[in-house]
Amino acid sequence: MKKIFLFCLLIVTAQTQIEAQTKSKPNILFIAIDDLKPLIGAYGNTFVKTPNMDRLAKMGTTFLNNYCQQAVCGPTRASLLTGMRPDMTKIWDLKTQIRDVSPDIVTLPQHLITQGYSTQGIGKVFDPRNVDVNTDKVSWSIPYYKTDKKYYVPELGEPAEGRYQLKETKLAAEKVINEALAKGMTKAEANAEATAKVRPTTENIDVADNAYTDGANILQAQAILAQLSKKNEPFFFAVGIAKPHLPFVAPKKYWDLYKREDIVLEPFQEINKNPIEVAYHNAGELRAYTDIPAVIAVTPQKELGLSLSTDKQKELLHGYYAAISYTDALVGKLLNTLDSLGLTKNTIIVLWGDHGWHLGDHNLWCKHSNFEQATHAPLIISAPGYAANKTKSYSEHVDIFPTLCDLAGVAIPTQLQGKSLQPIMKNPLASVKEYSISQYPRSGVDEENDRLGYAAANVMGYSIRNSQYRYTIWMKNGFRSTQPFKAESVIGDELYDYKADPLEKVNVAKDVNYDVVAKKLKAEMLSYFASQLKLK
């Protein structure tokens, strides 16, 4: 009997130890923000009002030189969430499903499930076009949350097209939908018809935060956090915020934070000297909005990019800033909820923007490039036991997966292509890499202009960014870094010196004064290609 008692005691003790170890793991709040460039106070911006993101920065590490892997939603999110570069995920577009091309790839939340975490999400985390209808079902231990309609402002209901609450816009969209249904279109086809015909770039009306989907999702996320706080297992909770993505809609109080006469346009709105034309695009995403054609019809257009009138530029800038401040307020609600539930001290908080955004620089709008304004993306990580700091050390989105594993004290999968940033969080002067790598495809076909996918892109530009320079090489013939390099596939290259030319006005790749630098960076790029070829 005594032996049986001791055996049972050992089992109970072991189980208690396992439960204690699981409970001691930190929670992870994973905040994904769509189209947010580093216009944050913590990054030195003094115009855009972001008190809550600045508050988070005072709790953690701000990575001042963080870059995305490909400046468009689907590929950059697939890369970040798998810790693998686009040429490994095989996601370069907005329509290929991750599991169709890489069925065995492991995502961050999927891995955390094996490490004792519950995983759940709401809002845009993966791009929904690149995953299954369950937003990558295997990544979530709790089925992915859809927006609960009860969290919208009752008298307004759901926004039209998931975006608009202005009465006139909603009525116009409803009219198009009813006419389409009467013609025999399916509901999905009718909704697409409304999106094509009723799609203004901005909306400024006096409504509550939860009039829009992001605000409703945050209310729901607060309720989910309250439920998670009562459980005995650590959680990974991903919250996706869709603003400041187009259209720039936000409650009036956030527009009122800015005076349009104080808004300054981008100083360099020209095509750079010695351009590589394939580096540019025509802002097809913005052109798809229904108030843009009338503007550009009366605005002289340059050979590359998209020229807008001063008034329209200021309206868009105003809307982008308002949408950022709206997003910031929603981040504040999440932080307040963590505090009120007593979760902050044992929660890793990571906030990231999926890529940057052109606001008229280089005569460009939207993302879709290898230029600085598209690839530079915010990253702030707060973790228990780590002092707040800012670092100029280089980081990339692929580093987030291994970093969170490191901070949580769980195994880091060996296949990941990023590096843990934990050493930098301990010492902001430390470094884990000398440069970042970004890439962007061009197909040279009509679909490229409309941003419909470009899955069969024949051209790819690869870009190295270090502390002073950016070197980009453009390759044709369907080249990928997992293939042997062929010099005959090179279309051209770019080199920018950020100390002499922070606005990327001059491509100095062929300048004899930069011959040594250009050769060195090209050699580093070829070395990078060779390293990827070995991983294939």
C-alpha positions as CSV (number, residue, x, y, z in Angstrom):
1,M,0.0,0.0,0.0
2,K,2.9,2.3,0.9
3,K,4.5,1.7,-2.5
4,I,1.2,2.4,-4.3
5,F,0.8,5.6,-2.4
6,L,4.4,6.7,-3.3
7,F,3.8,5.8,-6.9
8,C,0.6,7.8,-7.1
9,L,2.4,10.7,-5.3
10,L,5.1,10.7,-7.9
11,I,2.6,10.8,-10.8
12,V,0.7,13.7,-9.2
13,T,3.9,15.5,-8.5
14,A,5.1,15.0,-12.1
15,Q,1.8,16.2,-13.5
16,T,1.8,19.3,-11.2
17,Q,5.4,20.1,-12.4
18,I,4.3,19.8,-16.1
19,E,1.3,22.0,-15.5
20,A,3.5,24.5,-13.6
21,Q,6.0,24.6,-16.5
22,T,3.3,25.1,-19.0
23,K,1.6,27.9,-17.0
24,S,5.0,29.6,-16.5
25,K,5.4,30.1,-20.2
26,P,4.6,33.7,-21.3
27,N,1.6,34.5,-23.3
28,I,2.0,36.0,-26.7
29,L,-0.1,38.9,-28.1
30,F,0.7,39.1,-31.8
31,I,-0.6,42.4,-33.4
32,A,-0.5,42.5,-37.2
33,I,-1.2,45.8,-38.9
34,D,-1.9,46.2,-42.6
35,D,0.1,48.7,-44.7
36,L,1.6,50.5,-41.7
37,K,4.9,52.2,-42.5
38,P,7.0,53.5,-39.6
39,L,5.2,56.8,-39.2
40,I,5.2,56.3,-35.4
41,G,6.6,58.6,-32.7
42,A,8.9,55.8,-31.6
43,Y,10.5,55.9,-35.1
44,G,11.1,59.7,-34.8
45,N,7.9,60.9,-36.5
46,T,6.6,64.0,-34.8
47,F,3.5,64.7,-36.9
48,V,1.4,61.5,-36.8
49,K,-0.1,60.8,-33.4
50,T,0.5,57.3,-32.1
51,P,0.5,57.5,-28.3
52,N,-0.3,53.9,-27.8
53,M,2.3,52.4,-30.1
54,D,4.7,54.8,-28.5
55,R,3.6,53.5,-25.1
56,L,4.3,49.9,-26.3
57,A,7.8,51.1,-27.5
58,K,8.5,52.3,-24.0
59,M,7.9,48.8,-22.8
60,G,10.0,46.9,-25.3
61,T,12.5,47.0,-28.2
62,T,11.9,49.2,-31.2
63,F,13.7,47.8,-34.3
64,L,14.4,50.9,-36.3
65,N,15.9,49.1,-39.2
66,N,13.4,46.3,-39.8
67,Y,12.5,45.2,-43.3
68,C,9.9,42.9,-44.9
69,Q,10.7,40.2,-47.4
70,Q,8.3,41.2,-50.1
71,A,6.2,44.4,-50.1
72,V,2.7,43.1,-50.6
73,C,0.3,41.5,-48.1
74,G,0.1,37.8,-49.0
75,P,3.8,37.0,-49.5
76,T,5.1,39.1,-46.6
77,R,2.7,37.5,-44.2
78,A,3.4,34.0,-45.4
79,S,7.1,34.7,-45.0
80,L,6.7,36.2,-41.5
81,L,4.4,33.5,-40.2
82,T,6.6,30.6,-41.5
83,G,10.0,32.1,-40.9
84,M,10.8,31.3,-44.5
85,R,11.7,33.6,-47.4
86,P,9.3,33.9,-50.4
87,D,11.4,31.7,-52.6
88,M,11.0,28.9,-50.0
89,T,7.3,29.5,-49.3
90,K,6.7,29.8,-53.1
91,I,4.2,32.6,-52.3
92,W,4.9,35.6,-54.5
93,D,1.3,36.6,-55.3
94,L,-2.2,37.1,-53.9
95,K,-3.9,33.9,-55.0
96,T,-1.6,30.9,-54.5
97,Q,-2.5,28.8,-51.4
98,I,0.3,28.1,-49.1
99,R,-0.6,24.5,-48.5
100,D,-1.0,23.8,-52.2
101,V,2.7,24.6,-52.9
102,S,4.2,23.9,-49.5
103,P,1.9,21.4,-47.8
104,D,4.4,20.5,-45.0
105,I,5.4,24.0,-44.1
106,V,5.1,24.9,-40.4
107,T,3.7,28.2,-39.2
108,L,4.5,29.9,-36.0
109,P,1.1,29.2,-34.3
110,Q,1.2,25.7,-35.6
111,H,4.6,25.1,-34.0
112,L,3.5,26.7,-30.7
113,I,0.6,24.2,-30.4
114,T,3.2,21.5,-30.1
115,Q,4.9,23.5,-27.4
116,G,1.9,23.6,-25.1
117,Y,0.2,26.8,-26.4
118,S,-3.4,27.4,-27.3
119,T,-3.5,29.4,-30.5
120,Q,-6.3,31.6,-31.8
121,G,-6.7,34.6,-34.0
122,I,-9.1,37.3,-35.3
123,G,-8.8,39.8,-38.2
124,K,-6.3,39.8,-41.0
125,V,-3.2,37.8,-39.9
126,F,-2.6,35.6,-42.9
127,D,-3.8,37.1,-46.2
128,P,-7.1,35.2,-46.6
129,R,-6.3,34.8,-50.4
130,N,-3.3,32.6,-49.6
131,V,-4.9,30.2,-47.1
132,D,-8.0,28.0,-46.7
133,V,-11.4,29.3,-45.7
134,N,-10.5,28.5,-42.0
135,T,-7.4,30.9,-42.3
136,D,-5.0,27.9,-42.3
137,K,-6.9,25.5,-40.1
138,V,-3.9,23.6,-38.8
139,S,-2.5,26.8,-37.3
140,W,-5.2,27.3,-34.7
141,S,-6.1,25.1,-31.7
142,I,-9.3,27.1,-31.4
143,P,-11.2,27.7,-34.7
144,Y,-10.3,31.1,-36.2
145,Y,-12.8,33.8,-35.0
146,K,-15.0,35.6,-37.5
147,T,-16.3,39.1,-36.7
148,D,-19.3,38.7,-34.5
149,K,-22.0,41.1,-35.8
150,K,-23.1,42.0,-32.3
151,Y,-20.0,44.1,-31.8
152,Y,-20.9,46.6,-34.6
153,V,-22.8,49.7,-33.7
154,P,-26.4,48.3,-33.7
155,E,-28.1,51.2,-35.5
156,L,-25.4,51.1,-38.3
157,G,-24.9,47.4,-38.8
158,E,-22.2,45.9,-41.0
159,P,-20.2,48.3,-43.2
160,A,-20.8,48.1,-46.9
161,E,-18.2,45.9,-48.7
162,G,-16.7,45.5,-45.2
163,R,-15.4,49.1,-45.5
164,Y,-18.0,51.9,-45.6
165,Q,-20.6,53.4,-43.3
166,L,-21.6,56.6,-45.1
167,K,-25.3,56.3,-45.8
168,E,-24.9,57.4,-49.5
169,T,-22.2,54.9,-50.1
170,K,-24.1,52.0,-48.5
171,L,-27.2,52.8,-50.6
172,A,-25.1,53.0,-53.8
173,A,-23.5,49.6,-53.1
174,E,-26.8,48.1,-52.2
175,K,-28.3,49.3,-55.5
176,V,-25.5,47.8,-57.5
177,I,-25.8,44.5,-55.7
178,N,-29.6,44.3,-56.2
179,E,-29.3,45.0,-59.9
180,A,-26.6,42.4,-60.2
181,L,-28.7,39.8,-58.4
182,A,-31.6,40.6,-60.7
183,K,-29.4,39.8,-63.7
184,G,-28.7,36.4,-62.3
185,M,-25.3,37.0,-60.7
186,T,-24.4,35.0,-57.6
187,K,-24.1,36.9,-54.3
188,A,-20.3,36.8,-54.5
189,E,-20.4,38.2,-58.0
190,A,-22.8,40.9,-57.0
191,N,-20.6,41.9,-54.1
192,A,-17.6,42.0,-56.5
193,E,-19.6,44.2,-58.8
194,A,-20.4,46.7,-56.0
195,T,-16.7,46.8,-55.0
196,A,-15.7,47.6,-58.6
197,K,-18.4,50.3,-59.0
198,V,-18.6,51.9,-55.5
199,R,-15.2,52.3,-54.0
200,P,-14.1,55.7,-52.8
201,T,-10.6,56.1,-51.4
202,T,-11.6,57.9,-48.1
203,E,-14.5,58.2,-45.7
204,N,-14.7,60.8,-42.8
205,I,-17.9,60.5,-40.7
206,D,-18.7,60.9,-37.1
207,V,-19.1,57.3,-35.9
208,A,-17.8,55.2,-33.0
209,D,-14.7,53.0,-33.4
210,N,-16.8,49.9,-33.8
211,A,-18.7,51.2,-36.7
212,Y,-15.9,49.6,-38.8
213,T,-14.8,46.0,-38.7
214,D,-11.4,46.8,-37.0
215,G,-13.2,48.4,-34.1
216,A,-15.7,45.6,-33.8
217,N,-12.9,43.0,-33.9
218,I,-11.0,44.7,-31.1
219,L,-14.1,44.6,-28.9
220,Q,-14.4,40.9,-29.6
221,A,-10.6,40.5,-29.0
222,Q,-11.0,42.1,-25.6
223,A,-13.7,39.6,-24.7
224,I,-11.5,36.7,-26.0
225,L,-8.6,37.9,-23.8
226,A,-10.9,37.9,-20.8
227,Q,-11.7,34.3,-21.5
228,L,-8.1,33.3,-22.1
229,S,-7.0,34.9,-18.8
230,K,-9.0,32.3,-16.9
231,K,-7.3,29.3,-18.5
232,N,-4.3,27.4,-17.3
233,E,-2.4,27.2,-20.6
234,P,-0.3,29.9,-22.2
235,F,-1.9,31.5,-25.2
236,F,-0.8,32.8,-28.6
237,F,-3.4,35.3,-29.7
238,A,-3.1,36.9,-33.1
239,V,-5.0,40.1,-33.7
240,G,-5.0,41.6,-37.2
241,I,-5.9,45.2,-37.8
242,A,-6.8,46.1,-41.5
243,K,-6.2,49.8,-41.3
244,P,-4.4,51.9,-42.5
245,H,-4.9,49.8,-45.6
246,L,-7.0,51.5,-48.4
247,P,-9.7,52.8,-48.3
248,F,-8.7,55.3,-45.7
249,V,-11.8,55.2,-43.5
250,A,-11.7,56.2,-39.9
251,P,-14.1,57.9,-37.4
252,K,-14.1,61.7,-37.7
253,K,-12.3,62.3,-34.4
254,Y,-9.1,60.8,-35.9
255,W,-9.4,63.0,-39.0
256,D,-9.8,66.0,-36.6
257,L,-6.3,65.3,-35.1
258,Y,-4.8,66.8,-38.3
259,K,-5.3,70.0,-40.2
260,R,-5.0,69.5,-44.0
261,E,-3.1,72.8,-44.4
262,D,-0.4,71.4,-42.2
263,I,0.1,68.3,-44.3
264,V,3.4,68.3,-46.3
265,L,3.7,66.4,-49.5
266,E,6.6,64.0,-50.3
267,P,9.6,66.2,-51.3
268,F,10.8,63.9,-54.1
269,Q,8.0,62.9,-56.6
270,E,10.1,62.3,-59.6
271,I,11.5,59.3,-61.4
272,N,15.1,58.9,-60.2
273,K,18.1,59.5,-62.3
274,N,19.4,56.4,-64.2
275,P,16.2,54.5,-63.5
276,I,15.6,50.8,-63.9
277,E,12.0,51.0,-65.3
278,V,11.0,47.6,-64.0
279,A,11.6,48.9,-60.5
280,Y,8.5,51.1,-60.9
281,H,4.8,50.4,-61.0
282,N,1.7,52.3,-61.9
283,A,-0.1,52.1,-58.6
284,G,-2.7,49.7,-59.9
285,E,-4.1,49.1,-56.4
286,L,-5.0,52.8,-56.0
287,R,-6.2,53.2,-59.6
288,A,-8.9,50.6,-58.8
289,Y,-10.7,53.1,-56.5
290,T,-13.6,54.8,-58.2
291,D,-12.7,58.4,-57.4
292,I,-9.2,58.1,-58.9
293,P,-9.9,58.1,-62.7
294,A,-11.5,61.5,-62.6
295,V,-8.5,62.9,-60.8
296,I,-5.8,61.5,-63.1
297,A,-7.8,62.4,-66.2
298,V,-7.0,66.1,-65.5
299,T,-3.5,65.6,-64.0
300,P,-0.5,65.4,-66.3
301,Q,1.1,62.0,-66.0
302,K,4.8,61.2,-65.9
303,E,6.2,58.2,-67.8
304,L,6.3,56.0,-64.7
305,G,4.2,55.9,-61.6
306,L,1.0,57.8,-60.8
307,S,0.7,61.6,-60.6
308,L,-2.1,63.0,-58.5
309,S,-3.2,66.6,-57.9
310,T,-2.0,68.4,-54.8
311,D,-5.6,68.3,-53.3
312,K,-6.0,64.6,-53.8
313,Q,-2.5,63.9,-52.4
314,K,-3.3,65.9,-49.3
315,E,-6.7,64.1,-48.9
316,L,-5.0,60.7,-49.1
317,L,-2.2,61.7,-46.7
318,H,-4.8,63.0,-44.3
319,G,-6.8,59.8,-44.6
320,Y,-3.7,57.6,-44.1
321,Y,-2.7,59.6,-41.0
322,A,-6.2,59.4,-39.6
323,A,-6.3,55.6,-40.2
324,I,-3.0,55.2,-38.4
325,S,-4.3,57.1,-35.4
326,Y,-7.5,55.0,-35.4
327,T,-5.3,51.9,-35.5
328,D,-3.2,53.3,-32.6
329,A,-6.3,53.8,-30.5
330,L,-7.3,50.1,-31.1
331,V,-3.8,49.0,-30.1
332,G,-4.3,51.1,-26.9
333,K,-7.5,49.1,-26.1
334,L,-5.6,45.8,-26.4
335,L,-2.9,47.1,-24.1
336,N,-5.5,48.4,-21.6
337,T,-7.2,45.0,-21.6
338,L,-4.0,43.2,-20.8
339,D,-3.4,45.6,-17.9
340,S,-6.9,45.3,-16.5
341,L,-6.7,41.5,-16.6
342,G,-3.3,41.4,-15.0
343,L,-1.7,39.8,-18.0
344,T,0.9,42.3,-19.1
345,K,3.7,41.1,-16.8
346,N,3.6,37.6,-18.3
347,T,2.8,38.5,-22.0
348,I,5.2,39.0,-24.9
349,I,3.7,41.7,-27.1
350,V,4.8,41.9,-30.7
351,L,3.5,44.6,-33.1
352,W,4.4,44.7,-36.8
353,G,3.4,46.3,-40.0
354,D,3.5,43.9,-43.0
355,H,5.4,46.4,-45.2
356,G,5.8,50.1,-45.9
357,W,3.8,52.3,-48.3
358,H,4.5,54.9,-50.9
359,L,2.8,58.2,-50.4
360,G,3.9,59.9,-53.6
361,D,7.6,59.5,-53.3
362,H,9.2,58.5,-56.7
363,N,5.7,59.3,-58.1
364,L,4.5,56.1,-56.5
365,W,1.6,55.1,-54.4
366,C,0.9,51.9,-52.4
367,K,3.6,49.3,-51.9
368,H,4.8,46.8,-54.6
369,S,8.5,47.8,-54.9
370,N,12.0,47.3,-53.5
371,F,12.4,51.0,-52.6
372,E,12.9,52.1,-49.0
373,Q,9.4,53.4,-48.5
374,A,7.9,50.0,-49.4
375,T,10.3,47.6,-47.6
376,H,10.9,49.4,-44.4
377,A,8.4,48.1,-41.8
378,P,7.8,48.7,-38.1
379,L,8.6,46.1,-35.5
380,I,8.2,46.5,-31.7
381,I,8.6,43.6,-29.3
382,S,8.0,43.8,-25.5
383,A,8.8,40.8,-23.4
384,P,8.9,40.1,-19.6
385,G,12.4,40.8,-18.2
386,Y,13.7,42.8,-21.1
387,A,14.4,46.6,-20.7
388,A,13.0,49.1,-23.2
389,N,15.4,50.2,-25.9
390,K,15.8,51.2,-29.5
391,T,18.2,49.5,-31.9
392,K,19.6,50.4,-35.3
393,S,20.7,46.7,-35.7
394,Y,19.2,45.1,-38.8
395,S,16.2,42.8,-38.6
396,E,13.7,41.2,-41.0
397,H,10.3,39.7,-40.8
398,V,11.7,36.2,-41.0
399,D,13.4,36.9,-37.6
400,I,10.1,37.2,-35.7
401,F,9.3,33.4,-35.6
402,P,12.6,32.4,-34.0
403,T,12.7,35.4,-31.7
404,L,9.3,34.6,-30.2
405,C,10.3,31.0,-29.7
406,D,13.5,32.1,-28.0
407,L,11.6,34.6,-25.8
408,A,9.0,32.0,-24.9
409,G,11.6,29.4,-24.0
410,V,10.4,26.9,-26.6
411,A,12.3,24.9,-29.3
412,I,13.2,26.8,-32.4
413,P,12.6,24.8,-35.6
414,T,15.8,24.1,-37.4
415,Q,14.5,25.0,-40.9
416,L,13.8,28.6,-40.1
417,Q,15.7,31.2,-42.2
418,G,15.6,34.0,-39.8
419,K,17.6,34.6,-36.6
420,S,16.5,35.2,-33.1
421,L,16.7,38.9,-32.2
422,Q,16.9,38.1,-28.5
423,P,20.6,39.2,-28.3
424,I,19.6,42.6,-29.6
425,M,16.8,42.9,-27.0
426,K,19.4,42.3,-24.3
427,N,21.9,44.7,-25.9
428,P,20.7,47.1,-28.5
429,L,24.3,47.5,-29.9
430,A,24.5,43.8,-30.7
431,S,23.9,42.5,-34.2
432,V,22.7,39.3,-35.7
433,K,23.0,40.2,-39.3
434,E,24.7,42.9,-41.5
435,Y,21.8,43.4,-43.9
436,S,18.3,42.6,-44.9
437,I,17.0,41.0,-48.1
438,S,13.8,41.9,-49.9
439,Q,12.4,41.0,-53.2
440,Y,9.6,41.9,-55.6
441,P,8.3,40.3,-58.9
442,R,7.3,42.0,-62.1
443,S,5.5,40.0,-64.8
444,G,5.3,42.5,-67.7
445,V,1.8,41.5,-68.5
446,D,-1.6,43.2,-68.1
447,E,-2.3,41.5,-64.8
448,E,0.6,43.3,-63.3
449,N,-1.1,46.6,-63.8
450,D,-4.2,45.5,-62.1
451,R,-2.5,43.6,-59.3
452,L,-4.4,40.5,-59.9
453,G,-1.8,38.0,-59.0
454,Y,1.4,37.9,-61.1
455,A,2.0,34.3,-60.0
456,A,3.9,33.6,-63.1
457,A,6.2,36.6,-62.8
458,N,9.0,36.4,-65.2
459,V,11.1,39.1,-63.5
460,M,12.2,39.2,-59.9
461,G,14.2,42.0,-58.2
462,Y,16.3,41.1,-55.1
463,S,17.5,43.9,-52.8
464,I,20.2,44.1,-50.1
465,R,19.9,46.9,-47.6
466,N,22.7,47.6,-45.2
467,S,23.6,50.6,-43.0
468,Q,24.5,52.9,-45.9
469,Y,23.4,51.3,-49.2
470,R,20.7,49.4,-51.0
471,Y,21.7,47.2,-53.9
472,T,19.0,45.7,-56.1
473,I,19.5,43.3,-59.0
474,W,16.7,42.6,-61.4
475,M,16.6,39.1,-63.0
476,K,14.5,37.8,-65.9
477,N,13.6,34.3,-67.3
478,G,11.7,33.3,-64.1
479,F,14.8,33.3,-62.0
480,R,14.5,32.5,-58.3
481,S,17.2,32.4,-55.7
482,T,16.8,28.6,-55.5
483,Q,18.1,28.4,-59.1
484,P,21.7,28.7,-60.4
485,F,22.6,32.2,-61.1
486,K,23.0,33.1,-64.8
487,A,24.6,36.4,-65.7
488,E,22.6,36.6,-69.0
489,S,19.4,36.8,-67.0
490,V,20.3,40.1,-65.4
491,I,18.1,43.0,-66.6
492,G,19.9,45.7,-64.6
493,D,20.8,46.8,-61.1
494,E,20.3,49.7,-58.7
495,L,22.5,51.2,-56.0
496,Y,21.5,54.0,-53.6
497,D,23.8,55.7,-51.1
498,Y,21.5,56.8,-48.2
499,K,24.1,59.0,-46.6
500,A,24.5,61.1,-49.7
501,D,21.0,60.5,-51.1
502,P,18.4,59.5,-48.5
503,L,15.5,60.0,-51.0
504,E,16.9,57.6,-53.6
505,K,17.2,60.3,-56.3
506,V,20.1,58.8,-58.2
507,N,20.9,55.2,-59.1
508,V,24.7,55.1,-58.9
509,A,25.1,51.4,-59.8
510,K,27.1,52.4,-63.0
511,D,28.9,55.4,-61.4
512,V,32.6,54.8,-61.5
513,N,32.9,56.4,-58.0
514,Y,30.8,53.6,-56.6
515,D,32.5,50.8,-58.6
516,V,34.0,49.1,-55.5
517,V,30.8,49.3,-53.5
518,A,28.7,48.0,-56.4
519,K,31.0,45.0,-56.9
520,K,31.1,44.2,-53.2
521,L,27.3,44.3,-52.8
522,K,26.8,42.3,-56.0
523,A,29.2,39.7,-54.6
524,E,27.2,39.6,-51.4
525,M,24.0,39.1,-53.4
526,L,25.5,36.2,-55.4
527,S,26.7,34.7,-52.1
528,Y,23.1,35.0,-50.8
529,F,21.8,33.2,-54.0
530,A,24.4,30.4,-53.4
531,S,23.2,30.0,-49.8
532,Q,19.6,29.7,-50.9
533,L,20.5,27.2,-53.6
534,K,22.0,24.9,-50.9
535,L,18.7,25.0,-48.9
536,K,16.6,23.9,-51.9
